């Protein structure tokens, strides 16, 4: 199944559940001056989560996102990106945990064809409601449900203790088990270990509290749902690849990088090819949305990505001409 089809199936599925399909916002946030870039699907719906807008109850989107917090991991791990698409469904004071969990499971099993015996879930250690839904209504085995604390299963992470003040809540994450042979450590590996075998697919955030001064959690009158699932991660699992960089979206970019730098397959370190491919995507989409490389703000971030891509090219071979420009469409 091609990545474009996966994206469309997601949007069509939630459209059938009475969600309005909303176009991706620009990478430059249109209604939040506090952000340099759009980094999550919920960013463009902030006014709905805060109750400032009330003309929409359910929404779904495939949001282009740019994040730079893990640049050193890009290419080295199977799943990290600077640019990616986030699939998400949202409820603004409408449905809550039961429907969010039920629809997530139905989409992965029926629409994507993932075997349910490969799926694992986590819930917040205090969230009895989500735990019971997964166990008693969805039928997930007790030993396939992990219960973790605020750092892992609360959003924002550690919000009860560290803040910020405002809407927050526990979350439930869905993982895919890629098999015993994936990590090389079949007996020591679980979703609690960062071994790579268990791919985190989908985060379901149950926004049900207003954090106030002193870490006091006050129940919200209108509870919201905010979910996020990396399109590239889902495609990696559906297409049975070992890394996101092997899916159909990346193959032509990887080949273009190799041809541009005139490097062959023998002795090639894929980490550099993958990182360049990722950064090229980020640069092109950012410039398309009006971000010009410069020495400050958003422009500096894009300039930094260009320099990092060039540095990666130097790791592959001695670059003596601006061959990287051939990677960008005219």
Helices and strands as residue ranges (DSSP letters): H 3-16, E 20-21, G 41-45, H 46-49, E 58-66, G 71-73, E 83-92, H 97-106, I 107-111, G 116-118, E 119-124, H 128-132, I 133-138, G 142-144, E 145-148, H 150-153, E 154-155, H 159-162, E 166-177, E 198-212, G 213-215, E 216-230, H 231-238, G 244-246, H 248-261, H 270-288, H 297-316, G 323-327
